[in-house]
Amino acid sequence: MSKLISFIAIGILSAAASVARADAPLGLWESTPDASGLVVHVRTKACGRAVCGRVERAKDRRGYDTPSNAVGRQMIRDMIAQPDGSYQGTIWEPASNRMLVAKMHVRGNQLQVQNCDGDVCRDVVWNRLR
């Protein structure tokens, strides 16, 4: 009987862990256009206990690849999982070339990103590519 209870407990913990991983913001994401029309593809991955992300590609408003100093740059840093399922850390804003306080939350194949510069916050939605 105790083996059965242990087996059920392990199954429940494994299921809970897989649900938590499903909401992790890992993968390839496409940003919304910034003020200059730049759209970036950001690959996110685990960096220790945090999530980080690097720009892999840049496109113009029409969807064409465009040369950009953003490619190769780390855009997301030290995003730490929060109890509510969100992630908090910093994000690089290409238009202003500054690191801003940010919060991210995965909703299916969308990543809600909020970055704040002082008291002014901006909400955008990125789409999952992979």
N, C-alpha and C positions, 0 to 999 in steps of 0.2 A: 504494500500500500504506500509506503514512504517513497519507493522508487517512482510510482505513478504520480504522486504529488510533486516530486522533484522534476519529473519530465514535463508536467503541465506548467510548473513555474518557469522552467527554462523556455518553454514555448511562448509563454506570455511575454517574458522579457525580450526574447528575440523579435517578436512581432512589434513590440513597442520601439525597439531600437531601429527596425527597418522603417517605421513610420517617421521617426525623427530624422533619419537620413533622407527620406523622400522630400522633406521640406528644406534641406540644405541648399544654399544657392550655388551649387557646383555645376559647371558646364560652360557652354558658350552662349553669351548674351549679346543682343544688339540694343544699343542705346537709342533714345530718341534724339533728334537733331538738337544740337546746342544753338546758341545765339548766332553763330557763324554758319550754321547748316551742317556742321560736321557730325557724322554718325560713326560710332566706333563699335567694333566687335571686341568684347572683353571675355577672356577665358579665366574663369574662377576655379580655384582649387584650395584644398586644405593646406594651411601653413602652420603646422603644429596644431594648436587648439583653436586657431583662428582661420579665417578665410581671407585669401588675397586674390587679386586679379590683375592681369596684364593685358594691354591693348594689343590685339593681333592684326587688326585691319582697320583702315579708315575709308569712309565713303563720303561723297558729297550728297547734296539734297536729292539728286536724281538717281542715286544708287550706284554711281560709278566709283571705282577705286580712285583714291586721290592720295598724293604724297602728303605725309603728315609727320611731324616730329612726335606725335602721340604714339605711333606704332612702336612697340617694344617697351613702352613706359608702364610702370606699375601704377594702376589707377585705383585699386582698392587695397587698403591696408588694414590689418589688425581688426577685422570684423569678428567680434566675439558673440557667440550665441547667447541670447537673453532668455529668461524664463518664459516670456510670452511668445517665443518662437521667432522673434525678430533677431537681427544681427546689428551690432553697433560698432562703429570704428571711424575710419576716415576715408575720404574719396578725393581723388584729384579732379579738379574742374579745369578742363582744357582751355575754355574761353578766358578764364581769369588767371590760369596757371598757378592755382593755389590749392592747398589741401584744406578740405572742409570737413566738419563733423557730419557724419552720415548715419542713417539707419536704413536697413534693408529688410524686406519681408517677402517670401516666396508665396505666390498664390497660383498654383497650377504651373502653367508655362509662362507666367509673368513674374517679374521681379519689381516690386514697388521700392523705389529708391527715394529717400528724402535727404537732401543735403542742406545744411544750415550755415549761413554766414552771419554770425551774431544772432540777432532776433529774426532775421529774414530767412525763411525756409522755402525750398522749392521741391515739389513732388513730381517725379517722372515715373514712367512705367517702361521697363525694358522687356523685350521678348526673348524667350529661349530659342536659340537656333539648334542646339544639341545638348 
